[in-house]
């Protein structure tokens, strides 16, 4: 299981305590959740891209990925999702870990309504469509550590005591997509489409860190941090249907990202501290393809691949780090293969395997002098395996289950140079030795669901999700309604 790199690093020295590296595993803290949420937008493309259900078409999802697939809609159709979810955050033992019971002071809940609609305009041979999605995520955590080395100017070196970190984060997301597609050619088997999508997020982190030495001396740090990010992308897609039923789709996507992460206030024992700030922009390009066909009436397969590149820049200001300008370039190539098999009309099995490689180059320059202070080159490889099954078991009752494993190997070459104050620290203000590091880890994820089809258009499903101890399980309800107008 993945461990080391998500552990907090409390080895930094100096007169500043960084709340975001509070006690315990950062996966279980509000600061850790907040930082990963922001990094998913700014550092887009650095994460692995597992394949899931590559063999099975879904016109809704396919059209948002490649807008030319929207010509599959011959009548007006829509789909509405309502997805409330809740989970805990504490490490637990035995059955408590398995079923997600934990400290009631730690709560993770979200709510996400989504709606898609596709309308054929037969007069012009067009299909117009789009999607709207909202997401509200709230996360609260409480961590207590005893007999730890305390940080900050209030404590001499190697002072031991207790540390509590109480935090909450709120994240709000809005996304909108619009697509237009048209069939061409005398046989109508060629389609071209264009799509535009926009995403905007707002996040906030409130954190209270209390440290108390064995001698009774204590310190209190309060932090209020806010972030915003915007992403706009334009996609051009092409599909070709072959006479034997196979279908090929190709797309190109260009995007721009801007993001800001700022401290609104930060105090230590009532005194104002330096306010951290990060500003970032990025340009992205992505090429991708998908090919689906069948071996028989029951056995289907799909092949998909993509090549993604990002060029980003940023400006940072934070405690114990000189004001810096950062440049980053990253690329990711991935390919996947999937199989789908119908045991019965309503029993479906799928298997997917994918792999890829990511390369990242990060450089940081001191703003005052222009000198290079950090140069890091990363390379990561991944392979993922995914299996899933869904079956009707009684009347309108159905069950589902899936397992995903992602194995990654990472190599990093780091070079830090002293700033004008002679300090050797990375962009987080932490000392790291120069040289090469390697890491190999595997993550596991599973979903188990049970649902009921009230009508052919409306279903409700409960989904239990777990990553086997890294975080607490999640409990999700999925309400889905599908709208059909006209003959299908």
Secondary structure, 3 states (H helix, E strand, C coil): CCCHHHCCCCCCCCCCCCHHHCCCCHHHCHHHHHHHHHHHHHCCCCCCCCCCCCCCCCHHHHHHHCHHHHHHCCCEEEEEEEEEEEECCCCCCHHHHHHCCCCCCCEEEEEEEEEEEEEEECCCCEEEEEEEEEEEEEEEEEEEEEEEECCCCCCCCCCEEEEEEEEEEEEEEEEEEEEEEEEECCCCCEEEEEEEEEEEEEEEEEEEEEEEECCCCEEEEEEEEEEEEEEEEEEEEEEEECCCCCEEEEEEEEEEEEEEEEEEEEEECCEECCCCEEEEEEEEEEEEEEEEEECCCCEEEEEEEEEEEEEEEEEEEECCEEEEEEEEEEEEEEEEEEEEEEEECCEEEEEEEEEEEEEEEEEEEECCCCCEEEEEEEEEEEEEEEEEEEEEEECCEEEEEEEEEEEEEEEEEEEECCCCCCCCCCCCCCCCCCEEEEEEEEEEEEEEEEEEEEECCEEEEEEEEECCCCCCCEEEEEEEEEEEECCC
